[in-house]
Amino acid sequence: MADKIKILIVDDHQLIIQGLLCSLEEVGDFEVVTTTDCDDAFRLIKASEKRAPFQILFTDLSFDNNTKETQLKDGEALIKAIRTNDIEIKVGVITGHTETSRVYNIINNIKPDACLLKCACGPVELGFAVQKMIQNEYYYTHEVHQKILRRKVVQIKIDDVSLQILKELPNHSKISNLEGVIAKNDGIKIKLRSIETKLANLRTDLNAINNTDLILKAKELGVID
């Protein structure tokens, strides 16, 4: 009989852990271990590495139960420790962060084998994630793919002048004040009409109802700070 897939779940909320356990029970017969902090997770992974290693790790990113003694403060630190020590384990991130910029940065910086959002993490999604990870494939949920795609599309559409406008707009009470401030790469100042056209196009591209909403959308996407 084939050995069970061994999974470690790390989250500082017991309700989330219980929900994930129930979801995994619906889709397969796994050996699942849980813990609420990253230091303990790393100890478990290291202790089992040679005799009965975990094949899959599902971890949250943010942890609120840290103390002064905590070494690995969050899921990203745990993942980095695993990779620094060349531990062979598939890493899945299950996060409550739904901001496009945060999700995009998770994929770019951490490069997990799977990425799921807590708001849409049921048995089907978990089952697909486990299946893909065991097959050495990546699995990002539909919502995650949509956020990555939207960020990339926005980046393509936003040129240097548009970026200047987005950064300067919150600093001025009137759009007309941007004239003389926004310039092309060659130093030529942009006329007010061109600035207004750029703003109109940006509102369309980012689906913003007004300029205030435009800035909020740009920040949510991580285009500006």
Buried (B, 14 or more C-beta within 10 A) or exposed (E): EEEEBBBBBBBBBEEBBEBBBEBBEEBBEBEBBBBBBBBBBBEBBBEBBEEEBBBBBBBBBEBEEBEEEBEBBBBBBBBBBBEEEEBEBBBBBBBBBBEBBBBBBBBEEBEBBBBBBBEEBBBEBBBBBBBBBEEEEBBBBEBBEEBBEBBEEBEEEBEEBBBBBBBBBEEEEEBEEBBEBBEEEEEEEBEBEBBBEBBEEBBEBBEBEEBEEBBEBBBBBBBBE
